[in-house]
Amino acid sequence: MTAPDSLPLHALAEDNLASASPDLLRAMVKTFADALMSAEADALCNAEYGQVSEERV
């Protein structure tokens, strides 16, 4: 048996994000989008950022 959540995380996050400034939300979305695009580029190139290989040059 598991214990119920002690904190309503969804409600807590919703309240904090609703009262946050647009600049914070914009920065969070930008960071998330950058991470997704970087991961996709790494997967397409079969290499992490900055990794050098003679095969891809």
C-alpha positions as CSV (number, residue, x, y, z in Angstrom):
1,M,0.0,0.0,0.0
2,T,1.3,3.4,-0.9
3,A,0.7,6.6,1.0
4,P,-1.2,9.4,-0.7
5,D,0.8,12.4,-1.9
6,S,1.6,14.6,1.1
7,L,1.7,17.7,-1.2
8,P,-0.7,18.5,-4.0
9,L,2.2,19.1,-6.4
10,H,0.0,19.9,-9.4
11,A,-1.9,22.6,-7.5
12,L,1.3,23.9,-6.0
13,A,3.0,24.2,-9.4
14,E,-0.1,25.7,-10.9
15,D,-0.3,28.4,-8.3
16,N,3.4,29.3,-8.5
17,L,3.4,29.4,-12.3
18,A,0.2,31.5,-12.4
19,S,1.8,34.1,-10.1
20,A,5.2,34.0,-11.9
21,S,6.4,36.8,-14.2
22,P,6.1,36.3,-18.0
23,D,9.9,36.6,-18.1
24,L,10.3,33.5,-15.9
25,L,7.9,31.5,-18.0
26,R,9.6,32.6,-21.2
27,A,13.0,31.5,-19.8
28,M,11.6,28.2,-18.7
29,V,10.1,27.5,-22.2
30,K,13.3,28.6,-23.9
31,T,15.4,26.3,-21.7
32,F,13.1,23.4,-22.4
33,A,13.0,24.0,-26.2
34,D,16.8,24.3,-26.3
35,A,17.2,21.0,-24.5
36,L,14.8,19.3,-26.8
37,M,16.5,20.7,-30.0
38,S,19.9,19.8,-28.7
39,A,18.9,16.2,-27.9
40,E,17.3,15.9,-31.3
41,A,20.5,17.2,-33.0
42,D,22.7,14.9,-31.0
43,A,20.5,11.9,-32.0
44,L,20.6,12.9,-35.7
45,C,24.4,13.4,-35.7
46,N,25.1,10.4,-33.5
47,A,27.3,12.6,-31.4
48,E,27.0,14.9,-28.4
49,Y,27.7,18.6,-28.8
50,G,31.4,19.3,-29.4
51,Q,32.3,15.7,-30.0
52,V,34.7,15.5,-33.0
53,S,34.9,12.5,-35.4
54,E,36.6,12.0,-38.7
55,E,33.5,10.3,-40.0
56,R,31.4,13.4,-39.8
57,V,33.9,16.0,-40.9
